[in-house]
Amino acid sequence: MNPSANTPSLPPGLLIAAPRSGSGKSTVTLGLQRALRRWGLAVQGVKCGPDYIDTAFHAAATGRASINLDSFAMPPQMMAGLVEGAAAGADIIIAEGSMGLFDGVRADAGRTGASADVAAIFGWPVVLVVDVAGAAQSAAAVALGCASYDPRITVVGVILNNVASDRHQRLVEEGLKVIGLPVLGVVRRDGALLLPERHLGLVQAHETDHLDARLDRLADCCAESVDIEALRRMAFTRPADELTGLLPDHLTAGSASPLPPPGQRIALAQDRAFSFIYAHILEGWRQQGAEMVPFSPLANEAPDDSCDSCWLPGGYPELHAGTLSGATHFLEGLRRFARTRPVHGECGGYMVLGRTLEDAEGVVHPMAGLLPVNTSHARRKLHLGYRVAHLVHDCALGPAQSRLVGHEFHYASVVETDAAPEHAFAHVSDAEGRELGLAGHRIGQVSGSFFHVICAG
């Protein structure tokens, strides 16, 4: 029997990575994605790690929904299923790494959350974006370290970023000749290529002024300065028979079900204040027969009364706290909904379910008052990392003791809370198993925490 008979082949792929954050891999990735799309290719975007902002930029660049892959939170079978579903009909996969290529957590080999794990699973060649500002031949030593550090992956070439002059370029290229890594592109220093940022990363795609023009400018830059044809030839994904061990029998896209839906008709808050939810979560709900009914709290809309659950994703409610506090139809409708049906809030949604939210200027705004917590964005403190949660009670995310894996990334602080164990949402530990105690709240059918769920189990 042919081992690949029931395993669909995946399009060839590349991983765009870097030795460290801030090297320019996002701008290079978007430029390549848009440039390849302009060539007439169907381009599938992938973001490694728990980043819910960059995938929206990928979608804008490619015209296809992008997905997250995370080797810590997701088993390889789930990642393979997500790629198989998302990349159907695509000609090439352009994946973007997160942080540095090997940056992750201390965990079992292949499950560290590092971008290198994803490249190793799928066999994607790595293109290294190296920011050469302040360096010349020494950049080659950094590239050599990345190329030789992990035998599971293959670094096929380098794109130089932030090159200051012709002389600077010659010096850097001289070093790379010594180690035998080809230069696949040279991007000159140009502030016009930068995308605006905010405290959680890039300003969201739908808020970025003239986004299409910016993406076209990035594509123009890549078309002029990167050997796109060479990159296209280098793209590769493991043959179907080599991936068979990762893929369940008779795999379909629906085989990857990261989280059971909280209802069959879900009122989903969606606007500039509520937009941080992973695409694979929503797609998994749809594949399990659930229907999303969007509403906008910023437009003073209440959850649809025909729904059987309500979900408030994360986002930037702190930037719109005054508007949300004055949205009486939304708040009253949410309170009425919560009397009879489950409501869950993640991160920003959790803050809005609380009693008050203090904005960056120190103004305190009343919120829904459904959970006993007051939060502040004026008293900023970074909270960042993977979280493994076990639910304390039955709630919208599952029965008590259910295990969820996710991520926390916010600057908000809790300034007052009811810490009674019977009102807690979950027991939480970090990626290395260190206990972090109780987190979030569950009162009646209302639950919430700063935790963004990636998958269950």
N, C-alpha and C positions, 0 to 999 in steps of 0.2 A: 504493500500500500504506500502511496506517495505521502510522506509525512506532511507536506504542505497543501494537501488537497483541500482541506477545509480552512486553511489559513490565508486570508487575503494578503497580497504583497503590499507593502507600504511604499510611498514615493521616496526618492532619495532625499537626504537631509544634511544640513550643516548646523553646527553649534557655533554661534558668535560669542566668544568669551573674552575675558581679560584677566590680567594678574591681580587686579584690585578694582574696587568700586571707583567710579568717577573717571574711568579711562575713555569713555565715549562709546561704549558698546551699544547703548540704546540708540544713539543717533545713527551709528553705522548700520545697525540692524534694520531700523526703519527705512533708511535710504536704500539698502539692498532689497528689502521687501517691495518697496514701491517701484524700484528700477526693474526688478524681475517681472513684476505685474505689468509694467509698461511694455515689456518684451512679449507680452501675450501669454505668460505662464500663470497658472493657478497656483498661488503661493499660500501655504499654510503656516501661520505663525504659532509658535510655542514659547512660553515663558517658563524657565526653570525657577522653582521656588515659589513662596507664597506672596506673590505680587499681583494685586487685583487692579492696578492702575495701568501697567504697561500693556496688558492684553488688549485694552481698548484702543491704544495707539496702533498695535498690530492690526486690529480689525480695520481701522481707518486706512492704513497703508495698503492692506491686501484685498479688502472687500470681503474677507471671510472671518468668521468668529475665531479668535485665538483661544488657546487652552493653557492651563497651568499643569506642569508635571513636577512632582515633589518626591524625591526618593526617601525622605524621612517619613512623611505622612502617608504616602501611597505605596502599596505593594507593587512589585513590577507588573503583575498581571493587570492591575487596575490601570497603570500607566499605558501598557500596551493596548488595552481596550479603548482608552480615551483617544490615543493617537489613531487607532484603526477607524474609530467613528468620525473623528474630526477631519482626518486627511483624505477621506473618500473623495475621489475626483480631483485631488491636488496633483500638480506636477512636481513640486519641490517643497520641502519643509525648511524654513529658516527659523531656527530656535535661538533664543536669547538667554544667556546665562544670567545668574544673579551674583552680586558681590564678586569676589575673586573666583577663579575657576575651581579651586579646591576648597573653598571656604564652606564649612558646614558645622555640624555638631559632632561630638564624640559618640559614635554609635557603631554598630556592626558594619563591616565592609559592604559598600554598595547601598547603605541606608543612612547616609550622613546628611542628606539634604543638599549636598554639593552638586553643582552643575556637571562636574566630571562623571558622577554616577549615571546621570541621564545619558550622556554621550556614550558611556561604556555599554549601557543596556542596549541601545539602538544601533551602536556602531557608527554614530555620526562623527565625521571628521570635525576637528576643532580649528576654527580660524581665530587667531589671537589678535585682539585689538590692544596695541601697546601705546600708551600716552608717553611720548618721548620728550615732553617739556622738561628741561633741566637735565637731560641726559643725551648721550650720543652712542659711542660703542658699547657702553654699559647696558643699553637696552637689550643687546643681544644676549647678555648673561641672564637677564630676567626671562627672556623668551626661551633660552636653552633650559633653564630650570623648569619652566612649565612643560616643555616638550618631553623632558626626561623623568619628571617626578612620578608619573603614574603610568605603568606599562599597559594599562587597560585601554588607554585612549591614544589617538594619533593627532598631533598638531601638524596641520598640512601647510601652514603659512601664516604670515603676519600682515596686518594692516596697521600702518604707522599713523598715529593721530597727533595733532598739535605740532606738526613740523613747522619750524620757524622760517626756513630759507633753503635755497638750493644746497648751500654748503652743509647745513645741518642734516639734510636728507642724505648727502653723500657719506657723511661720517657714520650715520646710523646704519646705512646699507653696507658699509664696509665691515662693521661688526657682524652683521647677519650673514655675510658671505662666509665668515670664518666658521660659523656653526652649521651652514648649509640649509637654513630655513629661507624659503623664497619670500620676497616682499610682494604681496598681492595687491597692495594699494597704499597710497600716500595721501593723507588728508591734511591740508594746510590749516594753520591756526586761523579760525574765523568765528568770531563771536556771534555772527548772524545765524550760524547753524545750531546754536544752543536752544533748547526748549525750556520754557519757564518752569520753575520748580516751586513747591510749597513744602510745608513741614512733613508730609508723608511721602514726598517724592515729586514726580512731575505733576504740574497742574493737570487736572483730568482732561481727557481728550475732548469731551464735549464743551469744555470751558476754554480751550486754547484758541486764541484769536487766529483766524486765517490758517487753520490747521492744514487744509489741503495744499495751500501755497507753500507752507513750511515743509510738508512732506515732499512736494515736488522739488523744492530747493535741495533737500537732502538726496533725492534720487538723482538730480542733475550732478551733484557733487560726486556721488558714487559712480555714475556713468562716466565721468571725466577722469576720475582718479583711482578707480579700482578695476582690476581685471575680472569683470563679472563673468565672462565666458569661462575663464579658468576655474572660478569658483563653482560655476554650474557643473562643470565636468568632474570636479572633486566630490560633489555631493554623493552620499552613499547611505543606505540603510541596510541592516542585516537581512539576508534572504529569509523568506518565510519559514523555511525548515529550521533555521537557526533560532528563530523566535518562537517556535512551536512550544518549547518548554515554558515560556512565559504566558502563553495564550491559552485560556480554557478551551475545551472542545467546542466546536460549533460557535465560536465567538461571534457575537454581534455587538454593536455599540452599546446596546442596553445591558450587556453583561457587566459593565462597570457601573455600579450603583453606589455612589459615594455616601448618600444619606437618604434614608426613607423620607418621603414627603410628609410635612406636618399636617397635611389635609389633602383632599382631592381638588379643592378650589381655594387657592391661596391668594389672599389680598397682599400684594407686594408693594411696599413703598419704593417709588423710583423717581428721583429727581436729583438736583445738584446736592442736596443734603443727604441723600440715601442712595448710594450707588455701589458700595463695596460688597459684592457677593460674587463668588466664583462661578464662571460660566458652566463648569462641569457639574456644579450642584444643581443649577436650574435645568440643565439638559437632562440630568439624571431624574429629576422630578417629572419632567415631561415624559420621559420614556417609561415611567411607572404610572402614567395616566393622569398625572396632576395637571391642573390648568392654573396659570398665573394671571391674576387680575390686577394690573398695575394701578396705583393711585399716587397723587402728588400731595404730600403734606404741605409743601411750600405754596401750592395753589389752594390750600385750605380744603382739600378733599379728604373725606373720611373713608375708611375701608368699606368696600362694597358689602352690603348686608347679606348678599347671597352667598358669601364665602364662608368656609368652615374653619379657617385659621388665618392669622395675620402675621406677616414677617416684616420687621423693620431692619434692613441691612445697616452696615456701617456707612460712613461717609464723612461729611463735614458739617454736622449740625451746629457746631460752635461758631461757624461763619454766618449762620442764619438764625441764631438763637432768638433774636427779637421777633422775626417773622413767624417762627414756629410757636413761640409763646403767645402770639396774638392770633394764631389760627384756631379760633374757638370751635369752628365746625369740625376740623380735624380732631382736636383734642377731645371734644365731647363725644364724637362718633367713635373714637378709639376706646374711650372709657366704657361706652355702652356695649361695644363689641366684646370687650374683655370680660363682661359679666357672664357671658354664656359660652365663649369659644376661646381656644388657645391663641395667645399673642406671644411672640418671641422677638427680642431685640439683640442684635450683635453690635458691640462697641458703640458707635454713635447712636444706634437704635436703642441700646441699653440706657444711654444717657438721657434720651428723650422720654423713656418710660419712667425715669426717676422723678424726684420731687423738683429739683432745680438744676440749672446749668449756668455756671458762671463763665462769661466769655472772656476773651483775652484782655479786654479793657477793664475787667473787674465788675461788670454789670451782671447781676444775678437775675436770671429769667425763670419764672415758674414753668414747669413742664407737666407731663401727664399725671404724675403722682401715683402711678400704679405700682412702683417698686420703691422701697425705702432707702434711697440713695441720693445724695447730692454730689454733683461733680463740678470740677473747675478746669478751665483751660488757661486761666490766669496763673495758676500754680503748676507750671509745666514740669513734667518729669517723664523721661522716655521709658516706656515699658515695651520690651521687644523680646520675642523668642517663641519657639514652639511650646505648645501646651498639650498635655495629655489629660483629658478630663473624664471623670466617672460621675455620672449624674446621681445626685442625692435623692431626687424624687422623680416620679413619672412626670413628663412634661412634653412639650411639642416636639422635642428632639429625640424622644424615645423613652422607654421605661427606666426606672431606677436601676443603677449600676451599669447602664450602657456605657461603653467606652467610645470616646470621640477624640480625634486628633485634629489639632488646629494650630492657630498662630495668634499672637497678640502683638499689635503694633500701634501704639497711641501715646500721646503726650498728656492726656487728661489725668487728673488726680481725683481720688475720692476724698471729699472733705468731711462728709458725715454719712454714716450708714448704720443700719440695723444688722449687727453681726451675729444674730441668733442662728445657731446651726440649723434649726428647723426651717429657716427661710433661705438657706443657701441653695445655689444652683448646682454646684459640682465640687468635688474634690479634685484638685489640680496639681500636677507635677510638671517639671520641665523636661527637656529632651533627654537629660541624663538621669531621670528618675528621682530627682530631688523633690521632696514634698513642698508644695507652696501653700498648702492649706485650702480653706474653703474660698470659693470665688462666686461672684454674682448672686442673684436672688431668684427665688421662685415663690410667688404669692398667689395662691389659687391657680388659675390657668395662665397666669402671666409669668414669663421667665425672661432672663437676660443676663449677659455678662460681657466683658471686654473681649471674649474669646471668639475668633472667627473659625468656624468649623470647616475643615478641608475634607474629612471623610469619617465614616463611622467604622468601628471595629478595631 
